[in-house]
Amino acid sequence: MMTGNGVMHNGTTVIDEYGQNLDRLQVSIIVRGSLFLLQCLRLCEEYVRIHEWWLKEYLDYFHI
């Protein structure tokens, strides 16, 4: 049975901070997801920088 913040079974509290732990878990998932997204954006920026450099070198080489 769910209580205010925990779980009770046969009148004995099994987990005291169930709801608080879920809140912490959700925050952790959101933070990790945000960090992963930032990592992806940084990789995309690096990818674009490399290709811009390559295109410039290519155009310079062929005097375009």
Secondary structure, DSSP 8 states (H G I E B T S, - for coil): -B-SSSEEETTEEEESSHHHHHHHHHHHHHHHHHHHHHHHHHHHHHHHHHHHHHHHHHHHHTT-
